[in-house]
Amino acid sequence: MKLKSLKVAVVVALGASALTGCMGQMATTGMVSKFNLEAVDNRNARAGLFMLLSPVYGIAGAADLFIVNAIEFWTGENPISKGPAVVDTPTKNYIKVNDS
């Protein structure tokens, strides 16, 4: 019975994280991409390296989505890039919610 409770807790935690973490800088994925571009100066080799690194891109994207972007959302700063949260960027909006 405790294993089932642990599974439910993990699913709820990941779900809550995903609801707040979907919008962010994707800084971890950007680091992988930067490495890919700096590793070699040939476009064909970069494309080949991208294919080899595709599992790493997947892991980095998942880490961004569920962990790093959620931290960015809740703290207002991305822990990888140290930049401000994307969701706080002032823009011209179609739907106004705030009075200010």
MOPAC internal coordinates of N, CA, C and O (Angstrom, degrees):
PM7 1SCF
backbone

  N    0.0000 0     0.00 0     0.00 0    0    0    0
  C    1.4522 1     0.00 0     0.00 0    1    0    0
  C    1.5265 1   111.02 1     0.00 0    2    1    0
  O    1.2310 1   119.50 1   146.32 1    3    2    1
  N    1.3356 1   118.55 1   -33.68 1    3    2    1
  C    1.4564 1   121.38 1  -179.65 1    5    3    2
  C    1.5203 1   111.56 1   -68.36 1    6    5    3
  O    1.2310 1   119.83 1   146.36 1    7    6    5
  N    1.3232 1   117.92 1   -33.64 1    7    6    5
  C    1.4505 1   121.45 1   178.16 1    9    7    6
  C    1.5147 1   110.85 1   -64.09 1   10    9    7
  O    1.2310 1   120.62 1   140.57 1   11   10    9
  N    1.3258 1   116.42 1   -39.43 1   11   10    9
  C    1.4631 1   120.61 1   178.26 1   13   11   10
  C    1.5291 1   110.12 1   -64.91 1   14   13   11
  O    1.2310 1   119.95 1   139.49 1   15   14   13
  N    1.3134 1   117.70 1   -40.51 1   15   14   13
  C    1.4641 1   121.54 1   178.53 1   17   15   14
  C    1.5227 1   110.74 1   -64.36 1   18   17   15
  O    1.2310 1   120.44 1   140.70 1   19   18   17
  N    1.3203 1   116.76 1   -39.30 1   19   18   17
  C    1.4588 1   121.19 1   178.11 1   21   19   18
  C    1.5290 1   110.32 1   -64.53 1   22   21   19
  O    1.2310 1   120.24 1   137.06 1   23   22   21
  N    1.3266 1   117.14 1   -42.94 1   23   22   21
  C    1.4641 1   121.15 1   178.71 1   25   23   22
  C    1.5274 1   110.79 1   -61.48 1   26   25   23
  O    1.2310 1   120.64 1   136.58 1   27   26   25
  N    1.3204 1   116.38 1   -43.42 1   27   26   25
  C    1.4625 1   120.62 1   179.72 1   29   27   26
  C    1.5318 1   109.74 1   -63.51 1   30   29   27
  O    1.2310 1   120.23 1   137.64 1   31   30   29
  N    1.3168 1   117.17 1   -42.36 1   31   30   29
  C    1.4659 1   121.06 1   179.72 1   33   31   30
  C    1.5276 1   111.08 1   -62.71 1   34   33   31
  O    1.2310 1   120.17 1   138.83 1   35   34   33
  N    1.3139 1   117.28 1   -41.17 1   35   34   33
  C    1.4648 1   121.23 1   179.22 1   37   35   34
  C    1.5181 1   110.44 1   -65.61 1   38   37   35
  O    1.2310 1   120.17 1   136.18 1   39   38   37
  N    1.3263 1   117.29 1   -43.82 1   39   38   37
  C    1.4666 1   121.17 1   179.45 1   41   39   38
  C    1.5274 1   110.56 1   -63.02 1   42   41   39
  O    1.2310 1   120.04 1   137.36 1   43   42   41
  N    1.3239 1   117.53 1   -42.64 1   43   42   41
  C    1.4644 1   121.28 1   179.54 1   45   43   42
  C    1.5338 1   110.26 1   -65.32 1   46   45   43
  O    1.2310 1   120.19 1   136.70 1   47   46   45
  N    1.3271 1   117.25 1   -43.30 1   47   46   45
  C    1.4649 1   121.05 1   179.71 1   49   47   46
  C    1.5264 1   111.16 1   -63.24 1   50   49   47
  O    1.2310 1   120.09 1   135.10 1   51   50   49
  N    1.3187 1   117.44 1   -44.90 1   51   50   49
  C    1.4641 1   120.72 1   178.46 1   53   51   50
  C    1.5260 1   110.97 1   -66.10 1   54   53   51
  O    1.2310 1   120.57 1   141.38 1   55   54   53
  N    1.3262 1   116.51 1   -38.62 1   55   54   53
  C    1.4581 1   120.08 1   178.09 1   57   55   54
  C    1.5141 1   111.94 1   -63.69 1   58   57   55
  O    1.2310 1   120.30 1   134.71 1   59   58   57
  N    1.3249 1   117.04 1   -45.29 1   59   58   57
  C    1.4634 1   120.93 1   178.44 1   61   59   58
  C    1.5143 1   110.48 1   -64.37 1   62   61   59
  O    1.2310 1   120.47 1   140.15 1   63   62   61
  N    1.3098 1   116.71 1   -39.85 1   63   62   61
  C    1.4530 1   121.24 1   178.14 1   65   63   62
  C    1.5204 1   110.68 1   -63.78 1   66   65   63
  O    1.2310 1   120.10 1   136.17 1   67   66   65
  N    1.3064 1   117.41 1   -43.83 1   67   66   65
  C    1.4614 1   121.60 1  -178.10 1   69   67   66
  C    1.5190 1   111.69 1   -65.56 1   70   69   67
  O    1.2310 1   120.12 1   145.87 1   71   70   69
  N    1.3163 1   117.37 1   -34.13 1   71   70   69
  C    1.4609 1   120.36 1  -179.41 1   73   71   70
  C    1.5210 1   111.63 1   -67.36 1   74   73   71
  O    1.2310 1   119.75 1   151.59 1   75   74   73
  N    1.3205 1   118.08 1   -28.41 1   75   74   73
  C    1.4587 1   120.73 1  -179.22 1   77   75   74
  C    1.5193 1   112.20 1  -103.89 1   78   77   75
  O    1.2310 1   119.85 1   163.79 1   79   78   77
  N    1.3015 1   117.90 1   -16.21 1   79   78   77
  C    1.4526 1   120.22 1  -172.08 1   81   79   78
  C    1.5058 1   115.85 1  -102.32 1   82   81   79
  O    1.2310 1   119.42 1  -174.72 1   83   82   81
  N    1.3024 1   118.71 1     5.28 1   83   82   81
  C    1.4602 1   118.58 1  -173.41 1   85   83   82
  C    1.5176 1   112.16 1   -73.12 1   86   85   83
  O    1.2310 1   119.12 1   153.36 1   87   86   85
  N    1.3235 1   119.28 1   -26.64 1   87   86   85
  C    1.4542 1   121.30 1  -178.76 1   89   87   86
  C    1.5112 1   108.96 1  -107.91 1   90   89   87
  O    1.2310 1   120.90 1   -60.53 1   91   90   89
  N    1.3080 1   115.89 1   119.47 1   91   90   89
  C    1.4553 1   120.09 1   179.99 1   93   91   90
  C    1.5090 1   110.55 1  -171.86 1   94   93   91
  O    1.2310 1   120.81 1     6.87 1   95   94   93
  N    1.3064 1   116.05 1  -173.13 1   95   94   93
  C    1.4575 1   122.05 1  -175.30 1   97   95   94
  C    1.5263 1   114.01 1   -76.21 1   98   97   95
  O    1.2310 1   120.06 1   164.02 1   99   98   97
  N    1.3232 1   117.49 1   -15.98 1   99   98   97
  C    1.4711 1   121.29 1  -175.90 1  101   99   98
  C    1.5286 1   109.72 1    54.20 1  102  101   99
  O    1.2310 1   120.55 1  -134.11 1  103  102  101
  N    1.3234 1   116.56 1    45.89 1  103  102  101
  C    1.4620 1   122.67 1  -173.56 1  105  103  102
  C    1.5283 1   113.02 1   -66.43 1  106  105  103
  O    1.2310 1   119.86 1   144.68 1  107  106  105
  N    1.3214 1   117.87 1   -35.32 1  107  106  105
  C    1.4649 1   120.03 1   179.38 1  109  107  106
  C    1.5208 1   110.35 1   -65.88 1  110  109  107
  O    1.2310 1   120.42 1   135.95 1  111  110  109
  N    1.3108 1   116.80 1   -44.05 1  111  110  109
  C    1.4632 1   121.30 1   176.79 1  113  111  110
  C    1.5217 1   110.15 1   -63.32 1  114  113  111
  O    1.2310 1   120.33 1   142.22 1  115  114  113
  N    1.3109 1   116.97 1   -37.78 1  115  114  113
  C    1.4632 1   121.45 1   176.88 1  117  115  114
  C    1.5188 1   112.27 1   -62.24 1  118  117  115
  O    1.2310 1   120.63 1   143.38 1  119  118  117
  N    1.3323 1   116.41 1   -36.62 1  119  118  117
  C    1.4756 1   120.05 1   177.13 1  121  119  118
  C    1.5260 1   110.99 1   -64.40 1  122  121  119
  O    1.2310 1   120.45 1   139.14 1  123  122  121
  N    1.3240 1   116.74 1   -40.86 1  123  122  121
  C    1.4633 1   120.61 1   178.51 1  125  123  122
  C    1.5229 1   109.60 1   -65.33 1  126  125  123
  O    1.2310 1   120.59 1   137.37 1  127  126  125
  N    1.3199 1   116.47 1   -42.63 1  127  126  125
  C    1.4597 1   121.10 1   179.18 1  129  127  126
  C    1.5243 1   111.14 1   -63.38 1  130  129  127
  O    1.2310 1   120.44 1   137.97 1  131  130  129
  N    1.3173 1   116.77 1   -42.03 1  131  130  129
  C    1.4666 1   121.29 1   178.10 1  133  131  130
  C    1.5255 1   110.24 1   -61.51 1  134  133  131
  O    1.2310 1   120.32 1   136.30 1  135  134  133
  N    1.3346 1   116.99 1   -43.70 1  135  134  133
  C    1.4591 1   120.54 1   176.79 1  137  135  134
  C    1.5215 1   110.51 1   -59.42 1  138  137  135
  O    1.2310 1   120.49 1   135.59 1  139  138  137
  N    1.3251 1   116.68 1   -44.41 1  139  138  137
  C    1.4586 1   121.88 1  -179.93 1  141  139  138
  C    1.5312 1   110.38 1   -58.15 1  142  141  139
  O    1.2310 1   120.20 1   135.45 1  143  142  141
  N    1.3257 1   117.23 1   -44.55 1  143  142  141
  C    1.4635 1   121.20 1  -178.53 1  145  143  142
  C    1.5273 1   112.46 1   -70.29 1  146  145  143
  O    1.2310 1   120.40 1   146.08 1  147  146  145
  N    1.3290 1   116.84 1   -33.92 1  147  146  145
  C    1.4645 1   120.30 1  -177.10 1  149  147  146
  C    1.5241 1   113.34 1   -86.47 1  150  149  147
  O    1.2310 1   120.09 1   166.55 1  151  150  149
  N    1.3202 1   117.44 1   -13.45 1  151  150  149
  C    1.4684 1   120.06 1  -176.09 1  153  151  150
  C    1.5184 1   112.31 1   -69.56 1  154  153  151
  O    1.2310 1   120.41 1   144.52 1  155  154  153
  N    1.3233 1   116.81 1   -35.48 1  155  154  153
  C    1.4670 1   120.75 1  -176.34 1  157  155  154
  C    1.5259 1   108.41 1  -150.14 1  158  157  155
  O    1.2310 1   120.28 1   -26.48 1  159  158  157
  N    1.3351 1   117.06 1   153.52 1  159  158  157
  C    1.4670 1   120.14 1  -175.43 1  161  159  158
  C    1.5365 1   113.69 1  -101.46 1  162  161  159
  O    1.2310 1   119.67 1  -168.57 1  163  162  161
  N    1.3045 1   118.24 1    11.43 1  163  162  161
  C    1.4593 1   121.99 1  -177.44 1  165  163  162
  C    1.5215 1   109.46 1  -108.80 1  166  165  163
  O    1.2310 1   120.38 1   -48.31 1  167  166  165
  N    1.3259 1   116.87 1   131.69 1  167  166  165
  C    1.4720 1   120.17 1  -176.65 1  169  167  166
  C    1.5212 1   112.78 1   -62.79 1  170  169  167
  O    1.2310 1   119.74 1   143.56 1  171  170  169
  N    1.3286 1   118.11 1   -36.44 1  171  170  169
  C    1.4580 1   120.55 1   179.46 1  173  171  170
  C    1.5278 1   111.18 1   -69.67 1  174  173  171
  O    1.2310 1   121.13 1   140.02 1  175  174  173
  N    1.3246 1   115.45 1   -39.98 1  175  174  173
  C    1.4615 1   119.51 1   177.26 1  177  175  174
  C    1.5271 1   111.02 1   -66.60 1  178  177  175
  O    1.2310 1   120.62 1   142.96 1  179  178  177
  N    1.3239 1   116.42 1   -37.04 1  179  178  177
  C    1.4732 1   119.96 1   176.81 1  181  179  178
  C    1.5201 1   110.62 1   -63.14 1  182  181  179
  O    1.2310 1   120.90 1   138.89 1  183  182  181
  N    1.3206 1   115.88 1   -41.11 1  183  182  181
  C    1.4661 1   119.60 1   178.74 1  185  183  182
  C    1.5230 1   110.59 1   -65.17 1  186  185  183
  O    1.2310 1   120.30 1   139.41 1  187  186  185
  N    1.3242 1   117.03 1   -40.59 1  187  186  185
  C    1.4680 1   120.83 1   177.24 1  189  187  186
  C    1.5148 1   111.38 1   -64.92 1  190  189  187
  O    1.2310 1   120.85 1   137.53 1  191  190  189
  N    1.3330 1   115.97 1   -42.47 1  191  190  189
  C    1.4591 1   120.11 1   178.55 1  193  191  190
  C    1.5274 1   110.35 1   -64.62 1  194  193  191
  O    1.2310 1   120.54 1   142.67 1  195  194  193
  N    1.3254 1   116.57 1   -37.33 1  195  194  193
  C    1.4644 1   120.15 1   176.14 1  197  195  194
  C    1.5266 1   110.42 1   -58.26 1  198  197  195
  O    1.2310 1   120.60 1   135.90 1  199  198  197
  N    1.3255 1   116.46 1   -44.10 1  199  198  197
  C    1.4691 1   120.09 1   179.32 1  201  199  198
  C    1.5299 1   110.54 1   -63.12 1  202  201  199
  O    1.2310 1   120.60 1   137.98 1  203  202  201
  N    1.3308 1   116.47 1   -42.02 1  203  202  201
  C    1.4665 1   119.71 1   179.07 1  205  203  202
  C    1.5278 1   111.55 1   -66.47 1  206  205  203
  O    1.2310 1   120.83 1   145.71 1  207  206  205
  N    1.3242 1   116.01 1   -34.29 1  207  206  205
  C    1.4697 1   120.76 1  -178.44 1  209  207  206
  C    1.5249 1   113.31 1   -87.81 1  210  209  207
  O    1.2310 1   119.50 1  -176.73 1  211  210  209
  N    1.3185 1   118.56 1     3.27 1  211  210  209
  C    1.4628 1   119.99 1  -175.76 1  213  211  210
  C    1.5377 1   112.84 1   -55.06 1  214  213  211
  O    1.2310 1   118.70 1   141.68 1  215  214  213
  N    1.3410 1   120.09 1   -38.32 1  215  214  213
  C    1.4730 1   117.25 1   175.27 1  217  215  214
  C    1.5351 1   112.41 1   -64.51 1  218  217  215
  O    1.2310 1   120.57 1   145.33 1  219  218  217
  N    1.3308 1   116.52 1   -34.67 1  219  218  217
  C    1.4671 1   120.40 1   178.82 1  221  219  218
  C    1.5301 1   109.86 1   -67.29 1  222  221  219
  O    1.2310 1   120.28 1   139.29 1  223  222  221
  N    1.3372 1   117.07 1   -40.71 1  223  222  221
  C    1.4614 1   120.33 1   175.84 1  225  223  222
  C    1.5347 1   110.27 1   -59.91 1  226  225  223
  O    1.2310 1   120.31 1   139.29 1  227  226  225
  N    1.3184 1   117.01 1   -40.71 1  227  226  225
  C    1.4579 1   120.47 1   178.89 1  229  227  226
  C    1.5177 1   112.50 1   -63.44 1  230  229  227
  O    1.2310 1   120.78 1   135.97 1  231  230  229
  N    1.3213 1   116.11 1   -44.03 1  231  230  229
  C    1.4691 1   120.91 1   178.80 1  233  231  230
  C    1.5296 1   110.27 1   -65.97 1  234  233  231
  O    1.2310 1   120.75 1   136.21 1  235  234  233
  N    1.3408 1   116.18 1   -43.79 1  235  234  233
  C    1.4713 1   120.03 1   179.47 1  237  235  234
  C    1.5245 1   110.78 1   -63.53 1  238  237  235
  O    1.2310 1   120.39 1   139.30 1  239  238  237
  N    1.3276 1   116.85 1   -40.70 1  239  238  237
  C    1.4637 1   120.21 1   178.54 1  241  239  238
  C    1.5222 1   111.82 1   -64.11 1  242  241  239
  O    1.2310 1   120.64 1   138.15 1  243  242  241
  N    1.3279 1   116.38 1   -41.85 1  243  242  241
  C    1.4678 1   120.40 1   177.84 1  245  243  242
  C    1.5278 1   110.75 1   -65.20 1  246  245  243
  O    1.2310 1   120.53 1   139.27 1  247  246  245
  N    1.3391 1   116.59 1   -40.73 1  247  246  245
  C    1.4680 1   120.12 1   178.04 1  249  247  246
  C    1.5290 1   110.33 1   -62.83 1  250  249  247
  O    1.2310 1   120.47 1   138.31 1  251  250  249
  N    1.3406 1   116.70 1   -41.69 1  251  250  249
  C    1.4647 1   119.89 1   176.51 1  253  251  250
  C    1.5205 1   110.97 1   -62.30 1  254  253  251
  O    1.2310 1   120.68 1   130.80 1  255  254  253
  N    1.3025 1   116.31 1   -49.20 1  255  254  253
  C    1.4642 1   121.05 1  -175.05 1  257  255  254
  C    1.5218 1   112.35 1   -62.21 1  258  257  255
  O    1.2310 1   120.28 1   132.45 1  259  258  257
  N    1.3238 1   117.08 1   -47.55 1  259  258  257
  C    1.4609 1   120.20 1  -172.11 1  261  259  258
  C    1.5272 1   114.69 1   -94.19 1  262  261  259
  O    1.2310 1   119.51 1   158.89 1  263  262  261
  N    1.3209 1   118.53 1   -21.11 1  263  262  261
  C    1.4660 1   119.56 1  -174.71 1  265  263  262
  C    1.5248 1   111.83 1  -120.71 1  266  265  263
  O    1.2310 1   120.36 1   114.89 1  267  266  265
  N    1.3405 1   116.91 1   -65.11 1  267  266  265
  C    1.4601 1   121.24 1  -170.37 1  269  267  266
  C    1.5267 1   111.66 1   -65.05 1  270  269  267
  O    1.2310 1   119.71 1   133.64 1  271  270  269
  N    1.3326 1   118.15 1   -46.36 1  271  270  269
  C    1.4656 1   119.74 1   179.83 1  273  271  270
  C    1.5226 1   111.98 1   -67.71 1  274  273  271
  O    1.2310 1   120.06 1   148.56 1  275  274  273
  N    1.3286 1   117.49 1   -31.44 1  275  274  273
  C    1.4701 1   119.67 1   176.08 1  277  275  274
  C    1.5306 1   110.02 1   -66.70 1  278  277  275
  O    1.2310 1   120.50 1   138.45 1  279  278  277
  N    1.3285 1   116.65 1   -41.55 1  279  278  277
  C    1.4726 1   120.07 1   176.57 1  281  279  278
  C    1.5271 1   109.38 1   -62.59 1  282  281  279
  O    1.2310 1   120.87 1   137.54 1  283  282  281
  N    1.3351 1   115.95 1   -42.46 1  283  282  281
  C    1.4628 1   120.80 1   178.22 1  285  283  282
  C    1.5322 1   110.55 1   -58.98 1  286  285  283
  O    1.2310 1   120.44 1   136.25 1  287  286  285
  N    1.3164 1   116.75 1   -43.75 1  287  286  285
  C    1.4618 1   120.93 1  -179.41 1  289  287  286
  C    1.5251 1   111.06 1   -62.05 1  290  289  287
  O    1.2310 1   120.14 1   131.30 1  291  290  289
  N    1.3313 1   117.34 1   -48.70 1  291  290  289
  C    1.4589 1   121.16 1  -173.34 1  293  291  290
  C    1.5176 1   113.74 1   -77.33 1  294  293  291
  O    1.2310 1   119.54 1   150.16 1  295  294  293
  N    1.3424 1   118.48 1   -29.84 1  295  294  293
  C    1.4700 1   120.05 1  -177.52 1  297  295  294
  C    1.5193 1   112.81 1   -98.90 1  298  297  295
  O    1.2310 1   120.05 1   161.28 1  299  298  297
  N    1.3355 1   117.50 1   -18.72 1  299  298  297
  C    1.4584 1   120.75 1  -178.05 1  301  299  298
  C    1.5120 1   113.75 1    86.79 1  302  301  299
  O    1.2310 1   120.19 1  -177.39 1  303  302  301
  N    1.3374 1   117.25 1     2.61 1  303  302  301
  C    1.4703 1   121.50 1  -179.99 1  305  303  302
  C    1.5173 1   109.70 1  -143.39 1  306  305  303
  O    1.2310 1   120.55 1   -42.02 1  307  306  305
  N    1.3218 1   116.55 1   137.98 1  307  306  305
  C    1.4590 1   120.49 1   177.00 1  309  307  306
  C    1.5216 1   108.88 1   -76.80 1  310  309  307
  O    1.2310 1   119.28 1   -54.41 1  311  310  309
  N    1.3436 1   118.97 1   125.59 1  311  310  309
  C    1.4592 1   120.96 1  -177.02 1  313  311  310
  C    1.5278 1   113.87 1   -69.76 1  314  313  311
  O    1.2310 1   119.56 1   161.21 1  315  314  313
  N    1.3157 1   118.44 1   -18.79 1  315  314  313
  C    1.4641 1   121.72 1  -179.84 1  317  315  314
  C    1.5310 1   110.40 1   -88.39 1  318  317  315
  O    1.2310 1   120.38 1   126.44 1  319  318  317
  N    1.3179 1   116.88 1   -53.56 1  319  318  317
  C    1.4678 1   121.24 1  -175.64 1  321  319  318
  C    1.5279 1   112.82 1   -88.56 1  322  321  319
  O    1.2310 1   120.28 1   164.49 1  323  322  321
  N    1.3234 1   117.06 1   -15.51 1  323  322  321
  C    1.4674 1   123.83 1  -176.42 1  325  323  322
  C    1.5310 1   112.09 1    64.30 1  326  325  323
  O    1.2310 1   120.34 1  -165.47 1  327  326  325
  N    1.3250 1   116.96 1    14.53 1  327  326  325
  C    1.4621 1   121.22 1   178.36 1  329  327  326
  C    1.5150 1   111.27 1   -88.31 1  330  329  327
  O    1.2310 1   120.72 1   -14.50 1  331  330  329
  N    1.3361 1   116.24 1   165.50 1  331  330  329
  C    1.4671 1   120.01 1   179.77 1  333  331  330
  C    1.5259 1   111.36 1   -69.11 1  334  333  331
  O    1.2310 1   120.97 1   -21.11 1  335  334  333
  N    1.3035 1   115.75 1   158.89 1  335  334  333
  C    1.4616 1   121.82 1  -179.05 1  337  335  334
  C    1.5222 1   110.60 1   -64.23 1  338  337  335
  O    1.2310 1   120.89 1   -46.12 1  339  338  337
  N    1.3177 1   115.90 1   133.88 1  339  338  337
  C    1.4633 1   121.97 1   179.39 1  341  339  338
  C    1.5230 1   110.78 1   -60.02 1  342  341  339
  O    1.2310 1   119.91 1   143.08 1  343  342  341
  N    1.3169 1   117.77 1   -36.92 1  343  342  341
  C    1.4650 1   120.83 1  -176.36 1  345  343  342
  C    1.5251 1   112.74 1   -67.46 1  346  345  343
  O    1.2310 1   119.65 1   167.51 1  347  346  345
  N    1.3384 1   118.27 1   -12.49 1  347  346  345
  C    1.4594 1   122.20 1   178.25 1  349  347  346
  C    1.5272 1   112.49 1   -97.49 1  350  349  347
  O    1.2310 1   119.87 1  -174.10 1  351  350  349
  N    1.3203 1   117.85 1     5.90 1  351  350  349
  C    1.4576 1   122.04 1  -178.66 1  353  351  350
  C    1.5241 1   110.28 1   -70.12 1  354  353  351
  O    1.2310 1   120.12 1   -56.07 1  355  354  353
  N    1.3379 1   117.38 1   123.93 1  355  354  353
  C    1.4690 1   119.10 1   177.95 1  357  355  354
  C    1.5281 1   109.89 1   -72.01 1  358  357  355
  O    1.2310 1   120.79 1   -46.16 1  359  358  357
  N    1.3109 1   116.10 1   133.84 1  359  358  357
  C    1.4585 1   121.93 1   179.76 1  361  359  358
  C    1.5199 1   109.82 1  -142.84 1  362  361  359
  O    1.2310 1   120.84 1    -9.76 1  363  362  361
  N    1.3176 1   116.00 1   170.24 1  363  362  361
  C    1.4664 1   120.90 1   170.80 1  365  363  362
  C    1.5255 1   105.55 1   -81.50 1  366  365  363
  O    1.2310 1   120.53 1   -60.72 1  367  366  365
  N    1.3188 1   116.60 1   119.28 1  367  366  365
  C    1.4577 1   120.95 1  -173.16 1  369  367  366
  C    1.5133 1   112.69 1  -107.38 1  370  369  367
  O    1.2310 1   120.93 1   -29.57 1  371  370  369
  N    1.3078 1   115.83 1   150.43 1  371  370  369
  C    1.4541 1   122.85 1   175.95 1  373  371  370
  C    1.5206 1   111.62 1   -83.31 1  374  373  371
  O    1.2310 1   121.07 1   146.21 1  375  374  373
  N    1.3330 1   115.56 1   -33.79 1  375  374  373
  C    1.4637 1   121.26 1  -179.24 1  377  375  374
  C    1.5204 1   108.13 1  -117.23 1  378  377  375
  O    1.2310 1   120.34 1   -58.92 1  379  378  377
  N    1.3207 1   116.96 1   121.08 1  379  378  377
  C    1.4621 1   121.98 1   179.35 1  381  379  378
  C    1.5205 1   109.14 1   -96.44 1  382  381  379
  O    1.2310 1   120.83 1   -55.49 1  383  382  381
  N    1.3408 1   116.03 1   124.51 1  383  382  381
  C    1.4593 1   121.79 1   178.57 1  385  383  382
  C    1.5245 1   110.15 1  -110.33 1  386  385  383
  O    1.2310 1   120.87 1   139.14 1  387  386  385
  N    1.3164 1   115.95 1   -40.86 1  387  386  385
  C    1.4719 1   120.88 1  -178.66 1  389  387  386
  C    1.5153 1   110.53 1   -89.51 1  390  389  387
  O    1.2310 1   121.06 1   -30.28 1  391  390  389
  N    1.3390 1   115.58 1   149.72 1  391  390  389
  C    1.4688 1   120.51 1   177.79 1  393  391  390
  C    1.5154 1   111.37 1   -76.47 1  394  393  391
  O    1.2310 1   120.16 1   151.21 1  395  394  393
  N    1.3138 1   117.30 1   -28.79 1  395  394  393
  C    1.4738 1   119.78 1  -176.54 1  397  395  394
  C    1.5040 1   112.12 1   -87.84 1  398  397  395
  O    1.2310 1   120.10 1   180.00 1  399  398  397

